[in-house]
Amino acid sequence: MDWVYKAMSIRYCKGVGSFITLCMPDAVRVGLHRQLNAIKGAKNTLQVRMACERAEGFSEALKTLNILSTEDMAGVCQVIEAVVQARTRALTL
């Protein structure tokens, strides 16, 4: 399985011993995949940063439109950050 899609299935702690997965409409999931694939396809750290800015803008739009719950928004931000860190690490090695 591709690491972008592994990052999409990240589980995060909501409380002691309680884990949930990200819940979102299919259209949002497709848009998030598109943003994450742009990060994955970045050829240098500048492109990673630009793709990261676009992904953060996408998440801000979701927050403004109140499409996802607060917990799921936190999960989206965690996924974006995880993918950015992984791609940056891969480019700097």
N, C-alpha and C positions, 0 to 999 in steps of 0.2 A: 504494500500500500504506500502511496506517495506521502511524503512527510507533510505536505500541505493539508491533505485530507486527514492525516493523523492529528494534526493540530486542531482541525475543525471538530474532532471528537473528544477534545480535552474535557475532562471532568474537573469540576472545581468544588471546593468545600463550601457548603452553605451553613453548616453547623457541625457540631461534633458528631462524626460518624455518618453524616448525611451528605450524599453526593447527588447532583442532578446534571443532566446534559443540557446543552443549549437547545431551546425551542424557538423556532422562527418559521415564518411562512416560506414557502418554496422560492418565491421571487426574491426575498431577502437573502436566502441561502445562496442562490445563484449569483446575486450581486456581490456577496461577500467572497465567494469562490473566485469571482473575476478579479477582485481587489487583491486577494492573496496570491493568485497566479501571476499578477503583475509584479508583486514583490519577489516571488520565486524566480521569475524570468529576468530579474535585474542583472545586468552584466558588471556593474560596479557599485560601490557604496553610495555614490551620488544618486544613481537610479533607484537604489533601495530607499533612500531618504525621500525622494520624490513620490515613489509608490506608497510609502508609509504615510505621507501627508494626504494623498488621495484617499487612502483607506480610513484614515482618521476623519477626514471630511465626510466620508460615507457613514461612519458610525455616528458622527455629530448630527447628520441628517436623520438617521434613525431615532436618535434621542429627541430631536426637535419635533419629529412627527409622532413621537410616543408610540412607536410600533411594537417595541419589545419591553418586557418588564425590566426593572432596575437590575435584577440579578442576571438576566440574560444579556443586558447591555454590558455589564461588568465582564461577562464571559466573552463577548465579542472583542472587547478591548484586550483581554488576556490572550486571545487567539492571535490577534493582529501583532501584539508585542512578541509573542513566541515565534511567529513566522519571521518577523523582522530580525530578531536576535539570531535565529538559526541561519538565515540567509547572509547576514553580516558576518557571522562566524565562518561560514563556508567560503566567503570571498576573501577573508583575511588570512586563511590558513594556507 
